[in-house]
Amino acid sequence: MKKRYAGWILASPATIAIGLFLILPVAATIASTFGDEKGLLAPYYAFFNSGFRRGVLWRTLEISLATTAISLVVGFLTAYVVAKSPGRLKSILIIAAVFPLLTGVVVRSFAFLILLGKNGILNNFLVGVGITDQPFSMLYTQGAVIAAMVYLFVPLMILTLVGVLENIPEDVVQASASLGASPAATFRQVIFPLAVPGLIVGAVLVFTGSFTSYATPQLVGGERQMVMGTLMYQRAMVSFDWVGASTIAAIMVVITISVVLAMSRIARRLNPMAT
């Protein structure tokens, strides 16, 4: 009997903390959106009836999905190289992947201002080598926001996938080759299905992080590329529209959970053993 309840007793402090500091505040935020005098769902009707707000929501989804897709490709290829590298080189590559995480998000976002500005490093290089006579307007575009977000979240994808790829038995890969499978077939039928659990976790981390991001879109995208995080901040801290900000937060929670569940379902279809 004691062993039966030991796990619950040990987990109870963390469970209580999550309930008090996460679940209850989120539930209170969502509940505040249903007390409008105009109707139960009036704040949500107001949000979706605004073309501007729908555009912000769609832009946020585009940026988040593009960031996730690019991070999956870049992170998977990089993680595969790291996982197959010898011991000392592998350690160096992992340190190089983790190093950007040692600096703050704001600092890394400011780096893109220096890199992509009209007088930035990239434009000065392009003008210097004669590719263009005038600097390009790279900042405050959707592409700049996506590039900055990929830079922020690729290290998370790499770290998530390295452990998964390292645990794929080399005997399985060799057996596939000995049975006549080409490298492409081995990747498609052996390596990729076994890496699906890591892909799920990495995709969820990148999507949720990019969908709820505030600092990077604000610095790199500005008002031209407003996303849900910056819109929520504007409604709460500039307009003092707490109900409107709570409505945006509730929509973000619902969409994040829905996309995560959809990713998990797709992954289970690709690999029935993925969890």
N, C-alpha and C positions, 0 to 999 in steps of 0.2 A: 504493500500500500504506500509506504514511504517513497519507494522508487517511482511509483506511478505519478505522484504529485511533485516529485523533486524538480522535474523540468518546468512545470508551471510556476513553482515558487521562484526558481532562478530567473525565469523570464518576466516575472510580474513587474519588477522595477522599470525595465525598458518598455513594457507594454503600457504601464501607467503614464510614463513620460510621453510616449508617442500619442496616447489618447488626449493628454492635457495640452500638449504644446503643438500638435499637428492636426489631429482629427477634429477636436472641438473648435479651434479657430477657423479651420476651413469650413466646417459645418455652419458655424455662426455667420461667416461671410456669405455663404450661399443662401442661408435662411433670410438674410437681410434684403435679398432681392425680391422676395415674395410678399412684401408688405406695402406695396405701392397702392395708393388710393384709386388709381385709374384701372386697376385690374391685377390679377395674380401674376400674369406674365407680361405686364406692361413694359418693364425695363428691357425684356428680351425682344419684344416687338419693336421697341424704339431702336434697339441696336441693329436688327436685321432690316429695318426699313430705311436705314441710312446707307446710301451708296458709298459714302466715304468710309464708314466703319466696316462695311462688307469688303471694301477694297483693302483695308488694313489687314483684315483677317485672311483674305486670300493671299496677300503678299507674304504674310508670316508663314502660312502653310507652304508656299512656294520656296521660300528661303530655307525652311526647316527640312523639307523633303530633299531639296537639292544638296544641302549640307550633309544630310544623312547618306545619300547615294554616293556622293564623291568621297566622303570619309570611309564608307565601306570598301570602295575599290582601292583607294590609296592605302588605307589601314591594313587591308587584307594582304596586298602585295608586299608592303613593308614588313608586316608581322611574319609572313612566310619566309622572307629573306633572313630576318632576325632569328627565327626558330631553327633554320637550317645552318646557321653560322656556327663555327667552332667556339669553344668556351670563352676565351678572352675577347674575341671580336664580338661575340654575343653580348657580353657585359657592357662593352663600350657602346654598342648600338642601343641597348636598353637605356643606358644613362643619357645618351643623346636624345632618345624619345621622351624621357621623363623630364629632361632639363627645362623645357618651356613651362612645365607645370609649377616650377619653383618660383615663377614670377606671377604677379597678380594679373587678373583679366584686364584691368584698366591700363596697366603698363604695356601689355601685349597689343592692346587695341591702339594705343598711342603710337606704337611702332609702325602700324599700318598708315597712320597719318603722315609719318616721316617717309615711308616707302612710296605711297601712292599720291602724295600731294603734287600740285603743279610745279613746285620747286623741290620735289622729293627726289629720292635716289633713282627711282625707275625712270622718271621723266628726264632727269639730267643725263642719265645714261643714253636714252633714246635720242635726245637732242645731240649729245656729244658724238655719237657714232654716225650721225647723219640720217637716221631713219625717219625723223620728222623735224620740221622747222619750228613747230609750236608744240608746247606740252599738251598732253591729253588730259581731259577732265575725268579722272579715274575715281576720285572720292565722291561720296554721296550718290552712289549708284548701287543697284541691287547686286551686281557682280562683285563689287568691292565688299559688300556685307557678307556675301557667301564665301568669298576668299578668306576673309578674316575669321569667319565662324569655322571654316574647315581647319584653318591653322590652330584654332583654339581646341577643337575636339578630336582631331586625328590622334594625338597622343593617347587619349582614353581608349580609342578604338584599337590602337596598336597593343596597348597593355592588356586589353581584354582578350585579344586574339592570340597573342604569343603563347600564353599558357595552354590554350586549347590546341593549337597546332603542334606544340611540343609533345602533347600527350597522344597524338596520333601514332600508333605503332608503326615503326619503319617496316616491320615484317609484312604488314598489310599492303603497303605501297609496293614493296618488292614482289609480293605475290601477284598483285594486279599486273605488274610489268611482265612477270614470268609467264602469265597466262595469255600474253599477246596484246594487252591493252596499250594503246598509245598514251603518251604523256597527257594529252588532252582528255582522253577517256578516263584515265586514272584520276585526274583532277575532278572531272565532272561526276564520276560515279563513286569515288572513294573519299578524296580529301574534302571536297565541298560539303557533302552530306554530314561528315563527321565534325565539320567546323560550324555547322548551323547553330548549335547552342551559343557559341561565342558571338556569332553574327547577330543573334537575337539580342543578347545583352548589350553589345556595342551599339546596335541601331537604336535601342531604347534609350541608352544614355545620351547619345548624340541628339536624337530627336527632341527629347524632353529638355535638354540643355539649350538647344538652339531655339526651340519654340517659346521658351520662357525667358530668353536672354533680354537684357536691358542695356547694359553698358556698351557693348560692342555695336549694336545697331544705332545707338544714340550718337556715338563718337564717329563711326565710319559712315553711317547712312544719313544721319541728321534728320531734319524734318521731312525731307523729300522721300525718305525710305522708312517712314514710321511703321512700326510693328506693334503687336498687341502689348508687349511689355512697356514700350514708351507711351502708347496710348493710355494704358492703365495709370501710369505715373502722372500723365498730364491731367487726366480726369480727377485723380485724387489730390495731387499736390498743387495744381495750378487752378483748376476749376472748382475744387472742393466738392466734387460730385461723387460722394462716397457710394451711393447706390449704383451709379454708372460704373465706377471702378470695380465694385463687387460683382456686377454683372459680367464685366470683361473677365474677371478672375474665374468666375463660375464657368464661363464658356471655355476658357483655356483648360480648366480641370477636366471638363467633359471630353473635349477634343483630344487631350493628351491620353486619357484613359482609353478612349475609343481607338486611337491609332496604335497604342501599345497592344491592345487585345487583337487588333487586326494583324499586326506584325507577328504576334505569337501564333495566330491561326495559320497564316501563310507558311510560317516556319515549320509547323507541325505537318503540314501537307508535304513540304519538301523532305522532311525527315520525321517519320512517325515516332522516333525515339527521343526527339527533342522535347525539352520541357521549358 
